[in-house]
Structures are given as C-alpha cells and as structure tokens.
Amino acid sequence: MGIAPGIARNQRKPELEAVFLGDPDEADFFVRISDLPTDVWEVDINGLWIEKYGSWLIHRKAILPSRIRLLDR
C-alpha cells in the first residue's frame, strides 16, 4: 500500500496481509467510492493459490509484475 490509503474506509494499514481480488464488474464501484484517483489492474491468477475470505478472493503473497496489466487509470 505504501503511503496510499486503502479504498475501504480510507485505512492506512492493510485489513489483511493479502492481495484482494475482485470481479471485473466490481471495478467501477471501487473507482467511484475512492477519494483518490484509482487504477484498475488485471491479474493473471493461473497457477496462483487463491483463497476465499468472506465474500472476497485473496492471494496471500505479492503478485509478480509480469502477472498484472493496467486496464484503466
């Protein structure tokens, strides 16, 4: 996260040490609720260990840059 606050409740620390993954249809919602400019990234999850956390999908490790692609800025 660096110095950027989280989108959910403008938190300054992660809710969980994990990468939260969402459905592409949810991206617009998170962009709209953010107080700051928000990028939307696509993640190649093939071969990654994905877990269910409540209603979310998460990956508990950093995702390599080669697995992500900027979709919208």
C-alpha positions as a printed Julia matrix, in Angstrom:
73×3 Matrix{Float64}:
   0.0     0.0     0.0
   2.86    2.39    0.62
   1.58    5.76    1.79
  -1.69    5.47   -0.15
  -4.78    4.84    1.97
  -6.94    1.81    1.31
 -10.15    2.29   -0.61
 -12.33    0.66    2.03
 -12.81    3.08    4.93
  -9.67    5.04    3.92
  -7.49    2.78    6.08
  -3.75    3.41    6.48
  -2.87   -0.24    7.1
  -3.97   -3.38    5.28
  -7.04   -5.18    6.57
  -5.19   -8.41    5.84
  -1.7    -9.22    4.54
  -3.06  -10.32    1.17
  -3.99   -9.1    -2.29
  -7.76   -8.72   -2.59
  -9.08   -9.75   -5.98
 -12.41   -8.79   -7.44
 -14.61   -9.49  -10.39
 -14.1    -7.07  -13.31
 -17.73   -5.98  -12.92
 -16.91   -4.65   -9.42
 -14.08   -2.36  -10.5
 -16.3     0.62  -11.35
 -17.83    0.56   -7.85
 -14.41    0.81   -6.17
 -13.25    3.57   -8.51
 -16.4     5.59   -7.68
 -16.12    5.24   -3.88
 -12.43    6.16   -3.73
 -11.5     9.7    -2.7
  -8.29    9.43   -4.75
  -7.52    8.55   -8.36
  -7.67    4.76   -8.6
  -6.06    2.44  -11.14
  -7.71   -0.8   -12.26
  -5.42   -3.78  -12.84
  -5.97   -7.18  -14.41
  -4.24  -10.11  -12.67
  -3.3   -13.43  -14.26
  -4.25  -15.86  -11.47
  -3.43  -19.05  -13.39
  -1.41  -21.29  -11.07
  -1.78  -18.99   -8.02
  -3.22  -20.23   -4.71
  -6.48  -18.29   -4.34
  -8.49  -18.39   -1.11
 -11.96  -17.27   -0.11
 -12.02  -14.54    2.6
 -15.63  -13.7     3.39
 -17.08  -12.75    0.02
 -13.63  -11.91   -1.4
 -10.97  -13.84   -3.23
  -7.44  -13.24   -1.95
  -3.85  -14.24   -2.67
  -1.6   -14.1     0.41
   1.65  -13.2    -1.36
   2.8   -10.37   -3.57
   1.86  -10.78   -7.21
   4.7   -10.51   -9.69
   4.59   -7.53  -12.07
   4.64   -9.95  -15.01
   1.16  -11.14  -13.89
  -0.51   -7.71  -13.88
  -1.69   -5.37  -16.62
  -3.06   -1.84  -16.23
  -6.62   -1.71  -17.56
  -7.71    1.79  -16.59
  -6.15    4.83  -14.98
